[in-house]
Amino acid sequence: MTTRKGRWAPLGIVMGVLAACGGGGGNAGTSSTGSGGADSGVSLSLSTTAVAETAGTDQSAPTAAFQASAYGLTSGQQVYLSATYSKNGIASMSAATDSSPITVSIQFQSPATLGAGVYHDTIKVSECYDQGCTQQVTHSPQTVSVTYT
């Protein structure tokens, strides 16, 4: 079994903007401060907390995806989604930001380049009221554990 220590790479300063999706109701939440979010009525939800992919060294690099949703937004309210990830087995990440939930795609590194082994990565997903992510929504940040064999 091979494991490499990771480097962290940003998915982007702002992956996307969610506007008026999910739930409805709740407070506008503009006074939320600090990591982990205050009870603002807006919350982050991920479709999974673990991703596992397998590929042989004679196969092409696989892809995987998960979804991120914002619940409790009021009409016209915006939040920003961003992510950082380690790069042991992950080559890159991207997001389809044209609708909610947002689909986050993971492109893994070539198995021929990595060689046989088990590679572990962590994705940290944050959803915030501001682009600088100083005011996070409830249940933010969250992590997704990634295993690539």
Contacts in CASP RR format, 6 or more apart in sequence:
PFRMAT RR
TARGET T0000
AUTHOR 0000-0000-0000
METHOD contacts of the structure
MODEL  1
MTTRKGRWAPLGIVMGVLAACGGGGGNAGTSSTGSGGADSGVSLSLSTTA
VAETAGTDQSAPTAAFQASAYGLTSGQQVYLSATYSKNGIASMSAATDSS
PITVSIQFQSPATLGAGVYHDTIKVSECYDQGCTQQVTHSPQTVSVTYT
1 117 0 8 1.000
1 118 0 8 1.000
2 115 0 8 1.000
2 116 0 8 1.000
2 117 0 8 1.000
2 118 0 8 1.000
2 119 0 8 1.000
3 88 0 8 1.000
3 117 0 8 1.000
3 118 0 8 1.000
3 119 0 8 1.000
3 120 0 8 1.000
4 88 0 8 1.000
4 89 0 8 1.000
4 119 0 8 1.000
5 88 0 8 1.000
6 86 0 8 1.000
6 87 0 8 1.000
6 88 0 8 1.000
6 121 0 8 1.000
7 86 0 8 1.000
7 87 0 8 1.000
8 84 0 8 1.000
8 85 0 8 1.000
8 86 0 8 1.000
8 87 0 8 1.000
9 84 0 8 1.000
9 85 0 8 1.000
9 86 0 8 1.000
9 87 0 8 1.000
10 82 0 8 1.000
10 83 0 8 1.000
10 84 0 8 1.000
11 82 0 8 1.000
11 83 0 8 1.000
11 84 0 8 1.000
11 85 0 8 1.000
11 93 0 8 1.000
11 94 0 8 1.000
11 95 0 8 1.000
11 104 0 8 1.000
12 82 0 8 1.000
12 83 0 8 1.000
13 82 0 8 1.000
13 131 0 8 1.000
13 132 0 8 1.000
14 80 0 8 1.000
14 81 0 8 1.000
14 82 0 8 1.000
14 131 0 8 1.000
15 80 0 8 1.000
15 81 0 8 1.000
15 82 0 8 1.000
15 83 0 8 1.000
15 95 0 8 1.000
15 97 0 8 1.000
15 102 0 8 1.000
15 104 0 8 1.000
16 80 0 8 1.000
16 81 0 8 1.000
16 95 0 8 1.000
16 97 0 8 1.000
16 102 0 8 1.000
17 78 0 8 1.000
17 79 0 8 1.000
17 80 0 8 1.000
17 97 0 8 1.000
18 69 0 8 1.000
18 70 0 8 1.000
18 73 0 8 1.000
18 78 0 8 1.000
18 79 0 8 1.000
18 81 0 8 1.000
18 100 0 8 1.000
18 102 0 8 1.000
18 127 0 8 1.000
19 73 0 8 1.000
19 76 0 8 1.000
19 77 0 8 1.000
19 78 0 8 1.000
20 73 0 8 1.000
20 74 0 8 1.000
20 75 0 8 1.000
20 76 0 8 1.000
20 77 0 8 1.000
21 69 0 8 1.000
21 70 0 8 1.000
21 73 0 8 1.000
21 99 0 8 1.000
21 100 0 8 1.000
21 101 0 8 1.000
22 69 0 8 1.000
22 70 0 8 1.000
22 71 0 8 1.000
22 72 0 8 1.000
22 73 0 8 1.000
22 100 0 8 1.000
23 71 0 8 1.000
23 72 0 8 1.000
23 73 0 8 1.000
24 71 0 8 1.000
24 72 0 8 1.000
24 73 0 8 1.000
24 74 0 8 1.000
24 75 0 8 1.000
25 41 0 8 1.000
25 72 0 8 1.000
25 74 0 8 1.000
26 41 0 8 1.000
26 42 0 8 1.000
26 72 0 8 1.000
26 74 0 8 1.000
27 40 0 8 1.000
27 41 0 8 1.000
28 40 0 8 1.000
28 74 0 8 1.000
28 77 0 8 1.000
29 38 0 8 1.000
29 40 0 8 1.000
29 41 0 8 1.000
29 42 0 8 1.000
29 129 0 8 1.000
30 129 0 8 1.000
30 135 0 8 1.000
31 38 0 8 1.000
31 40 0 8 1.000
32 38 0 8 1.000
32 40 0 8 1.000
32 42 0 8 1.000
32 129 0 8 1.000
32 135 0 8 1.000
32 136 0 8 1.000
32 137 0 8 1.000
32 138 0 8 1.000
33 134 0 8 1.000
33 135 0 8 1.000
34 134 0 8 1.000
34 135 0 8 1.000
34 136 0 8 1.000
35 136 0 8 1.000
35 141 0 8 1.000
36 136 0 8 1.000
36 138 0 8 1.000
36 139 0 8 1.000
36 140 0 8 1.000
36 141 0 8 1.000
37 135 0 8 1.000
37 136 0 8 1.000
37 137 0 8 1.000
37 138 0 8 1.000
37 139 0 8 1.000
37 140 0 8 1.000
38 138 0 8 1.000
39 138 0 8 1.000
40 129 0 8 1.000
40 137 0 8 1.000
40 138 0 8 1.000
41 72 0 8 1.000
41 137 0 8 1.000
41 138 0 8 1.000
42 70 0 8 1.000
42 71 0 8 1.000
42 72 0 8 1.000
42 73 0 8 1.000
42 77 0 8 1.000
42 79 0 8 1.000
42 127 0 8 1.000
42 129 0 8 1.000
42 137 0 8 1.000
42 138 0 8 1.000
43 70 0 8 1.000
43 71 0 8 1.000
43 72 0 8 1.000
43 137 0 8 1.000
43 138 0 8 1.000
43 139 0 8 1.000
43 140 0 8 1.000
44 68 0 8 1.000
44 69 0 8 1.000
44 70 0 8 1.000
44 125 0 8 1.000
44 126 0 8 1.000
44 127 0 8 1.000
44 137 0 8 1.000
44 138 0 8 1.000
44 139 0 8 1.000
44 140 0 8 1.000
44 141 0 8 1.000
44 142 0 8 1.000
45 68 0 8 1.000
45 69 0 8 1.000
45 70 0 8 1.000
45 71 0 8 1.000
45 139 0 8 1.000
46 66 0 8 1.000
46 67 0 8 1.000
46 68 0 8 1.000
46 69 0 8 1.000
46 125 0 8 1.000
46 142 0 8 1.000
46 144 0 8 1.000
47 66 0 8 1.000
47 67 0 8 1.000
47 68 0 8 1.000
47 69 0 8 1.000
47 101 0 8 1.000
48 66 0 8 1.000
48 144 0 8 1.000
49 142 0 8 1.000
49 143 0 8 1.000
49 144 0 8 1.000
49 145 0 8 1.000
50 144 0 8 1.000
50 145 0 8 1.000
50 146 0 8 1.000
50 147 0 8 1.000
51 64 0 8 1.000
51 66 0 8 1.000
51 106 0 8 1.000
51 144 0 8 1.000
51 145 0 8 1.000
51 146 0 8 1.000
51 147 0 8 1.000
52 146 0 8 1.000
52 147 0 8 1.000
52 148 0 8 1.000
52 149 0 8 1.000
53 62 0 8 1.000
53 64 0 8 1.000
53 108 0 8 1.000
53 146 0 8 1.000
53 147 0 8 1.000
53 148 0 8 1.000
53 149 0 8 1.000
54 62 0 8 1.000
54 148 0 8 1.000
54 149 0 8 1.000
55 61 0 8 1.000
55 62 0 8 1.000
55 108 0 8 1.000
55 111 0 8 1.000
55 148 0 8 1.000
55 149 0 8 1.000
56 111 0 8 1.000
56 116 0 8 1.000
57 111 0 8 1.000
57 112 0 8 1.000
57 115 0 8 1.000
57 116 0 8 1.000
58 111 0 8 1.000
58 112 0 8 1.000
59 111 0 8 1.000
60 110 0 8 1.000
61 91 0 8 1.000
61 107 0 8 1.000
61 108 0 8 1.000
61 109 0 8 1.000
61 110 0 8 1.000
61 111 0 8 1.000
62 108 0 8 1.000
62 148 0 8 1.000
63 105 0 8 1.000
63 106 0 8 1.000
63 107 0 8 1.000
63 108 0 8 1.000
64 105 0 8 1.000
64 106 0 8 1.000
64 108 0 8 1.000
64 146 0 8 1.000
65 103 0 8 1.000
65 104 0 8 1.000
65 105 0 8 1.000
65 106 0 8 1.000
66 103 0 8 1.000
66 104 0 8 1.000
66 106 0 8 1.000
66 144 0 8 1.000
67 101 0 8 1.000
67 102 0 8 1.000
67 103 0 8 1.000
67 104 0 8 1.000
68 81 0 8 1.000
68 101 0 8 1.000
68 102 0 8 1.000
68 104 0 8 1.000
68 125 0 8 1.000
68 127 0 8 1.000
69 100 0 8 1.000
69 101 0 8 1.000
69 102 0 8 1.000
70 79 0 8 1.000
70 81 0 8 1.000
70 100 0 8 1.000
70 127 0 8 1.000
70 137 0 8 1.000
73 79 0 8 1.000
79 127 0 8 1.000
79 128 0 8 1.000
79 129 0 8 1.000
79 137 0 8 1.000
80 127 0 8 1.000
80 128 0 8 1.000
80 129 0 8 1.000
80 130 0 8 1.000
80 131 0 8 1.000
80 132 0 8 1.000
80 133 0 8 1.000
81 95 0 8 1.000
81 97 0 8 1.000
81 102 0 8 1.000
81 125 0 8 1.000
81 126 0 8 1.000
81 127 0 8 1.000
82 125 0 8 1.000
82 126 0 8 1.000
82 128 0 8 1.000
82 133 0 8 1.000
83 93 0 8 1.000
83 104 0 8 1.000
83 123 0 8 1.000
83 124 0 8 1.000
83 125 0 8 1.000
83 126 0 8 1.000
84 123 0 8 1.000
84 124 0 8 1.000
85 93 0 8 1.000
85 121 0 8 1.000
85 122 0 8 1.000
85 123 0 8 1.000
85 124 0 8 1.000
85 146 0 8 1.000
86 120 0 8 1.000
86 121 0 8 1.000
86 122 0 8 1.000
86 123 0 8 1.000
87 109 0 8 1.000
87 121 0 8 1.000
88 119 0 8 1.000
88 120 0 8 1.000
88 121 0 8 1.000
88 148 0 8 1.000
89 108 0 8 1.000
89 109 0 8 1.000
89 114 0 8 1.000
89 119 0 8 1.000
89 121 0 8 1.000
89 146 0 8 1.000
89 148 0 8 1.000
90 106 0 8 1.000
90 107 0 8 1.000
90 108 0 8 1.000
90 109 0 8 1.000
90 121 0 8 1.000
90 123 0 8 1.000
90 146 0 8 1.000
90 148 0 8 1.000
91 107 0 8 1.000
91 108 0 8 1.000
91 109 0 8 1.000
91 110 0 8 1.000
92 107 0 8 1.000
93 104 0 8 1.000
93 105 0 8 1.000
93 106 0 8 1.000
93 107 0 8 1.000
93 123 0 8 1.000
94 104 0 8 1.000
94 105 0 8 1.000
94 107 0 8 1.000
95 102 0 8 1.000
95 103 0 8 1.000
95 104 0 8 1.000
95 105 0 8 1.000
96 102 0 8 1.000
96 103 0 8 1.000
96 105 0 8 1.000
104 123 0 8 1.000
104 125 0 8 1.000
106 123 0 8 1.000
106 146 0 8 1.000
108 148 0 8 1.000
109 119 0 8 1.000
109 148 0 8 1.000
114 148 0 8 1.000
117 149 0 8 1.000
118 147 0 8 1.000
118 148 0 8 1.000
118 149 0 8 1.000
119 147 0 8 1.000
119 148 0 8 1.000
119 149 0 8 1.000
120 145 0 8 1.000
120 146 0 8 1.000
120 147 0 8 1.000
120 148 0 8 1.000
121 145 0 8 1.000
121 146 0 8 1.000
121 148 0 8 1.000
122 143 0 8 1.000
122 144 0 8 1.000
122 145 0 8 1.000
122 146 0 8 1.000
123 143 0 8 1.000
123 144 0 8 1.000
123 146 0 8 1.000
124 141 0 8 1.000
124 142 0 8 1.000
124 143 0 8 1.000
125 140 0 8 1.000
125 141 0 8 1.000
125 142 0 8 1.000
125 143 0 8 1.000
125 144 0 8 1.000
126 133 0 8 1.000
126 136 0 8 1.000
126 140 0 8 1.000
126 141 0 8 1.000
127 136 0 8 1.000
127 137 0 8 1.000
127 140 0 8 1.000
128 134 0 8 1.000
128 135 0 8 1.000
128 136 0 8 1.000
128 137 0 8 1.000
128 140 0 8 1.000
129 135 0 8 1.000
129 136 0 8 1.000
129 137 0 8 1.000
END
